[in-house]
Amino acid sequence: MTTPALLPLSGRRIPALNVGTASFPHHRATLRLSEKFILLLILSAFITLCFGAFFFLPDSSKHKRFDLGLEDVLIPHVDTSNGGKNLGGYLIHGQGHDEHRHREMGWGAGHDDTRLEGSLHFLSHSLGSEMKREEEERLRNKIQADHEKALEEAKEKLKKSRDEIQAEIQTEKNKVAQEMKKKDDKPLPPVPLPNLIGINGGEPADLDIREKRNKIKEMMKHAWDNYRQYGWGHNELKPIARKGHSTNIFGNSQMGATIVDALDTLYIMGLHDEFREGQEWIDKNLDFGVNSEVSVFEVNIRFIGGLLAAYYLSGQEVFKIKAVQLAGKLLPAFNTPTGIPWAMVNLKSGVGRNWGWASAGSSILAEFGTLHMEFVHLSYLTGDPVYYNKVMHIRKLLQKMDRPNGLYPNYLNPRTGRWGQHHTSVGGLGDSFYEYLLKAWLMSDKRDTEARKMYDDAIEAIEKHLIRKSNGGLTFIGEWKNGHLERKMGHLTCFAGGMFALGADGSRDDKAGHYLQLGAEIAHTCHESYDRTTLKLGPEAFKFDGGVEAVAVRQNEKYYILRPEVIETYWYMWRFTHDPKYRQWGWEAMQAIDKYCRVSGGFSGVKDVYSSSPAYDDVQQSFFLAETLKYLYLLFSSDDLLPLDNWVFNTEAHPLPVLHLANTTLSGHPAYQ
């Protein structure tokens, strides 16, 4: 290291010597040789003295040293006790202690020009230089030793085979992973569980119904066993190719979406060996520290919802811990100017963004509006209000915004807080936002009156502007696009029949009967969309134009991908009416799925429900196990299995208990008063 030069104490300059004639008598024009010699001698002594004084002056920069772990470095020192001025000294911070050692060397400010001070400083500087040389020598020796050691280690590595090197790398990675796992698996504060009623049983008294329920259980076994054999650990299954499958909503990671999504269905069906298989995989393999960009909405409803439901049903702490870990990875998505979350977030970096196709980079109503149930439960279980505050902030923002015709558009820009294009739908892009307003009220033990009011206001606007009857008498829910009603209804919209029935009790102006009837009409329309196909399975979307009613027109709307929404509405209508036609319609759908979607490697969607020999899409969706088969099983179970007074199902059919919030911090919010 180059030693910094010591600077003069002040800006003093050596005065110039005037040797002109004014210094000597005028009558002498020249000097004798001896006089010249004496004058030069005096001049030399004076110059030597001035130069020596300059050289030996103490350091004016008043440096101090600090330890960087390798060597001492000089930096300016300011004594803050004297107004920030330099006071003629420097601190030496040496090595050898956890805290820096101080050795202050003071200098007399009034004796800068004395020989004694100059000599002392010269000696001190000489000693410091000697110590510096020793330190540099020690450092060079250390660097050389480290270099030689590294070379030896590299030579040893080169002697090993590639497999041995990879094994060592994997061992180190496993050590790091275990350390991170220990850090993440901190026990959460104990929370009293809600009163859990009806988590098993549901055996119907009727033998025929019992046999049908057992058939559905067998279908679940077929789907699970093939996933277990051919797609274990992958997000989903390709049942014909017999290998794992994934989509962009899960990023490039294999997070076992089917395992997490299916857990509660396995549990309520009494498939406890399969449940334990899934639990073991989650405990050992489910890792959220991956460099993967995922859908916040999908990961919330499938993973957090699935893990929370599995925790409540089984009481196994691992599910709660994993849910909280994952929720922490989703929180950076809320770091937007408005607090409206991005659609996607990278689980490792926390960087978020929106889908490029969504109205100039907008967030989607059904995505940022479908977080409330899970996030309230996260705050309940952890005691951390951050999750609750995030979703309540979204609600408050929406309440302040103008809504065209009382309708919520499907797109909202998270940067500006303004609506995107004015497209409103109770199907895709909008659906579960309305569902979660109602279910927030139900889950709060009907205390969240703010959510109920928002739901009632929204449904009144939907009924006024979107719900119509076809010429053939079928009630349908269209889509509002830029002031125009499109007379088309999607399979996803069919969930609304169940929602209207679920929200009938507690509706305004004593309109419970009206909304129960509306739910029945929607269920009938959606059944017609199934019944008017060749396979008796519903298309993705169907129109009500002219003579075409409840039928898909476009080829890209004729597929069925094992969706649950129609069966979901059958189940809710059965629970509230016990009309046997809903079980009959559900059984027809189950038979069609078993006949046309079942393959040797599981269950697959079909590409054309109007074809007698349809092509398969070769995907067994995780929601088929989470929703479709669960709703079918509940449809043929007694009402004491997961009773609706005690449980609320998230939009992925994961049951979460009603929270009696009187003894929690959440109940202090005005929404619960």
N, C-alpha and C positions, 0 to 999 in steps of 0.2 A: 504494500500500500504506500502511496506517495504521501509523505508527511506534509501537511499544510504549512505554508510559511507563516511565521509570526509577524503580525502587522504592528506598526508604531502606535504608541499610546494615543498620540494626537496628530493633528495635521501640521506639526511644526516643520519649518523649512530651514535649511542651513543658510545663514545670511551670507550674501556676497561680500567679498573683501575688496574694498576700494583702495588700491595701492597707487593712486594718482599722486601728482606732485604736491597737492594740498597738504599731504602728511609731513612734508619736510621743508626745511628752510629754502627760500627762493634763491638765495645767492649761490646755492650749490647746483650747478647744472648736471653734474655727474656724481657718482658714488665711487669711493675707493673699493678695491677688491675685497678687503676685509669686511667692510660694511655690507657689501652685497652678500657675502657668505653668511654673516650674522642674520641679515634680514631673511634670507632663504631658510635658515635654520628655524627661526621663529615661525615663519609661515608654514613650514612642514610640521612643526609641533602642533600648531593651531589646527591644521587640517586633520592631523592624526587624532587629536582630541575630539574634534567635532564628529569625525567618522566613527570613532570608538563609542562616543555617547549615543550616536544613532544606532549602532549595532547592538549595544547592550541594553537599550531601553526595554522595559517590560512590555508584554503583549497588551495592546490596547483593545483587542476584540473581545477580551474576557471570555474565552471559550470554556465549554465544559465537555465532558466525554460521556457517552452513554453506551450501554452494552447491547449489541445486536445478537449476542450469542456466539459470534465468531471472532470479533475484534473490537477494540475501542475506536470510536469515531469522534472527532471533534465537531461540536456544534456550538453556535453562539449561546451564551447563557445570559438571561435577563433576571436580575434580582427584583422580583415583584414587590419586595418589602420596601423598596425605595423608589416607588413611582415608576417602575419599569426601566430605570436607568442602569447602565452598567457601572459597577462599583469597584472596579479594579480587582478582579479575582476570577478564578474559574474552578469548576467542580470536576473532580475526576470520579467517574462512575466505573468501578471495576467489576470484575467477574467474581463469582464465588458465593453469592448469596441469592436467595429468592427475591429479595428487594435490593435495589442498587445501594452500594456503599458510597459514602460521600467523604471526600477529603478536600477541604477548602483551603486554598492558598491565597493569603491576603497580601496586598501591596500597599505601602504608605503613599497616599495620593499626593502628599506635600513634599516628597523626597525623590521624585522621579529621576532627577539629574545627579543623584549622588552615586559615587563610585561603588559604595558598599551595596546599595540596592542593585546596581547593575551586575556586580559580581555574584550576588546571591541568585539573581535570576539566571545568570549564565550557568551557574552550577546546577540549579534546578532544571534548566533546559537540557543540560548535558545528561543529567541523570534520567530525565524523561526520555531523551533520545535513546539512551542505552536500554531502558526498559522497553521502549518501542521496538527496537531491533530484536530483543529477546522474544517479544510477543509475536512479531512477524515470523521469526524463525520457528517458533512453536506452531504457529498457524500453518506455515508451509509444510512442516513435518506431518501435521495432522491431515492436511489435504492429500499429501502424497500417500500416507498410510491408507486413507479412505479410498483413494484411487486404486491402489494395489489390491485392496480387499474386494472392491467392485469387480476388478479384472478377474480375480480368482473365482468369484461367484459366477461371473459370466462364463468362464471356462468350464466350471462344473455343470452349469446349465446346458452348455453345448454338448456335453458328454451324454446327457439324458435323451431318451427317445421322445418323440412328439407326444405320445400318449402319456408318458410320465409328467411332462411339462403341463399338459392340459389337466391332468389329475391334480397337480399342485395348485393350478389356478382355480379349479373348481373347489378345492378344499378351502382356499382363502375366501372365495366368494361365499361359501356356505357359512364360514365363520362370521363374515360381515352380516349375512342375512340373519343368522341366529342372534347376533347382537342387536340388530334392528328389531327383530321380533320380540326380544326381551323388553326393549325400550317401548315398543308399541303396545304390548300386551299388559299395560298397566291396569290393575283392577279399577273398575268404575265404582262410583259411590253406590252403596246399596239403596235401592228404591223399592218401596212396597208395590208389589204387583197388583194391578186391578183385579177385581173379582172375575176370575176366568170360569165361565160357565159353558158347558157343551163342547168341550174340545175333543171328545170322542163319542162313540156310540152312534145313535141315529138309525139303528136297525129298524126297518119298517115291519109292521105286523103282517102285512099282506105278503103271501109267499111269492106271487107273481112279481110284485114290485121288488122284493128281495133278490130274486133271480136276475132281474134287469140290472139292479145295482151291482151285483157280482160280475155281470158281464162287463160293465164299465170299468170295474176294478181290474178285470183281466186285460182290457185294452191298455190300461195304465201300465200294467206289468210288461206288456209287449213293447210299448214305447220305451220304457225305462231300461229294460234288459238289453234291447238292441243298442240304445245309446251307451249303456255301460260297456258293451262288447266292442262297438265300432267307433264311438266318438268320445270316449271318456276324457274329461278335462277340456274338450273343445266346447265352444259356445253352443253349437247345435249339431245336428246329425244330417248327413245325406244318406237316407235309408236305402236307396237303390245302389249308389256307388259304395255304400258301407264305409264311410269315412267321415271325419269331422267337417264342420261347416261353420262359417262366420260371415257377418255382414259389417258394413262400415259403422254401424251404431256402436259396435264393440271395439272399434279401432283394429289394430293389428295384434291384439293380445288374445290369449286363450284363457278366459276367466271362468270357464265352467258355468256359463249362463243357465244351461238346462238343469244343472244340479241345484243351483240356488233357487231357480224359479219353481222347481218341482217339489222342494222339500215339504212344504205344508200340505200339499196334495197327498204325498206319501204318508204323512203323519195321520191325517184324518181318515185315510183309507185303512189304517192299521198295518201298513207295509213298513214295519219298524226296522227290519234288517236292511232294507234298501235305504231307509232314512239314516241309519248309522253309517252306511257306506258314504253317503253324501256328506255327513257331518265330518267324517274322518278326512275326506278329501279337502274340505274347506279348511279344516284346522291345519293341515300340513301344506297345502298348495295354493290357497287363494291369496294372491299377492297384489296389492294395489299400488305398488311402487314402480310399475312398469311405464316405459316411455310409450304411451299409447293415448291417442285422442278418442274420447268416447262421447256418446250422447248423454248429457246431464239428465234429461228426461227419462230415457230408457234405463239408464243405470240406476236412477232413483227408484222407479216403479218396480223394476225386476230384482235388483240386487238389494238395495236398502229395504224395500218393502218385503222382499222374500226373507231376508235375514231377520228382520224384526218379527215377522209372523212366526218363523221357526223358533225364535227365542221365546215368544209368549206361549207357544204351544208346548214346547219341550222343557223350557227353563234352563237350557244349556247356555252358559255364559259366553261361549265362543262366538255365538251368532251375534250377540249384542256388541261384543268387542269389535268384530269385523264390520258391523254396520257403522259404528262410530268412526272407525279408521277410514272407511270409504267416504263417509260424509265430509270428513276433514279434507279429503282430496277434491271434493266438489266445490267447496267454499270459494276458491279463487275465481270460479266462474261468475261470481256476483260482483267482481271488481270492475264495474262499468260506471260511466258517469251518472246513470240513473239508478243503479242497483238492480235493474232487470238483468238476469243472468244471460250469459252467452249460451247458445245451443250446445256447444261442444267445449270440452276442456281436456287438456293434456294432463293425465294423472300424475306425471312426474314433474313437469315444469310449471303447471298451473296456468299455462297460456290458454286463453279462450278465443273462440271465434264463432261466427254464425254460418249457417248454410248459405252458400252463394246464391241459391235459387229463391231464397225467401224474401221477396220484396225489398230488393236493394240492401241485403244484409240485416234484415229485421229479425227480432226474436219472435217466436211463435206462441200464441196465446195458450194453446193446449199443452205446451211444454213448460213455460215458466209459471203457468197457472196450475200445474199438477205436481206441486211439491209440498203442499200444506200438511197433509196427513202425516207423511213420514217425518217431516222436520219438527212438527209439534211433538211427536213421540220421541225423537232424538233429544229434544230439550227436556222432556219429562224424565227420560232414563239417565241423562247425564247431569242434570241440574244446570246445564249451560244454556243461557237464553239466546245464544248467538243464532241458532237454527230458527227458533221461533221468531226472532227479530227480523231475519232475512225475509221470511214469507209474509210477515205482517207489513213490512215496508212495501212489498209488491202490492198488497191489497190497498194500502193507503194511497199509493200512487194512482192506481186504477180508479179509486173513488173520486179523485180530483179531476179526472179527465172527462172531456165531453164525449158522448157516445152518439153517433149518428142514428137517429130513430130509436135510441135506447139500446142499440145493439153494440156488442163488442167486436170490432174488427179482429181478424186473425193475426195481424202483424203489428208489432210495436218496435220502433227503433230504439235500441238500448243506449245510444249515444245522445239522441235529441229528446227522447221521451215522447215522440209523436207517433201517431198511427201510420202504418204503411197503407197499402192499397185497401180500399173499403170492401173487403170480402169477409162475409160472416157465414159460419157453418157450425152446425151442431154435430157434424161428422168430423172427418179428419181435419186437423189444424185447430179445431175449437172444442171438440167434444168434452174431454175430461176436465176442462176448466169449470164448466157448469156443474159437472158431477162433484167436483171437490168443494164447491161452495156449499152444496147441500150436505155433503158428508162431513165438512168441518163443523157444521151445526150439530149433526148427529153424534159425531165423535166427542164433542164437548159436553155430552149429556144435555144437549139442546140449550146450552148457555150462550153460545156464540151467536147472538141475535143479529149481529152485524153481517155475518156470512149468510144467514137466512134471508135477511132483507135484500142483499145483493142477488141471491138466487131468485127470489120472488120477482124482483124487478126485471131480471134478465129473461125469465120464463114468460112473463107477460109480453115483453117485446118480441120474443121468438114466436109466441102464439099469434100475435098480431101480424107479423111481417113474413114469417117463414112457413107456418103450418097451413096446409090447404087440403081440400078433398079433390080427388080425381073425378073424372066423369063417371067412372065405374064405382065410385063410393069409397075408394081407398084413401085413408088419411096418410099423408106423407109430410116430411119435413124437407123443404127445399134449401137452396143456398142463395144468399143475397150477394150479388156481385155488381158493385157500382150502380146501385139503384134499380137493379133488375133481378127478379126472382128466377133462378134456374130450377126447373122442375125435375130435379134429379136427386136421388137419395142414395147414400152409400151404405154398405154393410156396417161400417163403423157407427153410423147414425142409429142403427137399430138398438143400441144400448139404451136409448132415450126412453123407450117404453118402460123398462125397469126403473129408470130414474124418476119418471113421472109418478109411478106407483109408490116408490120409496118416499117421495116428497109429498104425497097426498096429505098425510097426517101433519097438521101444523100449517097448512096453506092458508092464504088470506081469504077472508070473506066466506069462510066455511065452504071452500070449494074442493074438499077432499074427494067427494064423489066424482066431480068433474075430472080431476087429474087421474083418478084411478081408471075412469072410462077412457081418457086419452091414452093412457098406457096400454090398455087393452086394444085400442084401435091401431096403435103402432105395432104391437105384437102381431096382430092379424095381417097387416100389410107386409111385414117382414116374412111371415110364414108363407104368404102368397109368392114372394120373390123366390122362395125355395121350391114351392109346389109347382111353379110354372117352368121349371127346368127339367131336363131329361134325367139328371142324376139325383134330383130332389135335394140339391145343395145350392145355397144362395150365391149369386154372383157378387163381385166386388162393388158394383154400382148398378142402379136400374132407374129407368126413366118413366115419366108420366106425360108423354106428349101424344096428343091425338088418340089414336087407337092403341098405342103401346103403353101398357101399364105394368109396373113391377117387373120389367124385363130389361136386360142389358142389351144395348144396341151396338156399341163399339166392341171390337174384338178384345181390346186391352182392358175391358171391364168384365169379362166373362169368367175370370178365374176364381177359384176358392182356395185359400191358403190356410185352412184349418181354423178359421176365425171363430171366436166365442160369442160375439155380441148378441146374436139372435137367441142362442141358448141361455145366455145371461138374463135376457128379458123374460123368457119362459119361466125361469126359476123364480124371479121376483114376483111375477104374476101368480105363480103357483102358491108361493108363501102368503100372499095377501088375499087370494080368492079361493084357493083349493079347487079351482075348476079343473076337472080331469083332462080337458083338452090340451092343457099345457104339458102335461106328462106325455100325452099321446104324440104331440108335435115334437117333443124332445126325443122320444124313442125313434120316431121316423128319421130325424136328423142323425141320431147315433147309428142307426142301421145303414144309412147312406154312407156315412164316414167309414164304417167298418167294411162295407162292400167295395167302395170305389177308391178309398184313400189308403187302405191297409195294404202293405207289401211285406215281404218276408223280413225286411230289415227295419221295420217300424211303420210310420205313417207319413204319407207325402201329400202335398197339395196337388190340385189338378188345374190344368190350364184352360179348360172349357167345360163348364157345367151343362152346356146344351149339346154336347157330343156324347154318343153312346160308348165311344172308346177313346176317352181323353188321354192326352199326354200328361205325364207327371212333371212337377217342378223339382222333384227330388230334394225337398227340404222338410224336415220335421222341426217346426218352429218350437221354441221353448215355451211360448204362451199356450201351445196345445196342451202341454202337461200342467201348466199353471192355471189356466182358465177353462178351456173347453171341457176337459175331462173332469175338472173339479165341479163346475156348474152342473154337468150331467149327473155326477155322483150325488150332489146335494139335492137335485131335482127328484131323485128316487130315494132320498133319505127322509126320516122324520124331522119335524121342525125343531127338535131339541138339539140337533147338531148345528153348532154355531148360530144360535138364535140372534135375530136382528136387533133385539133390544140390548144386546151385550157386545155385539161385534159389528164393525163397519169394514167393508171390503174396499181395498184400494183399487185403482183402475186396472191392475194386473191380477185381481182376485185374491190378493193376499189379505187375510183377515187380521185386523188390528182391533184391540179392545176399546170400548168406550171408556174415556177418561173422566172420572169424577174429580174435577179440578179444585175442589174446595180447599184442599190442603197443599196446593202447589203454588209456586210463584206465578204461574201463568194465569191463574184466576184473578189476579189483580189488574189484568188488562181490561180497559173499558168494554172490549168486545164481549167479555164474558159476564158483564154485569146485567 
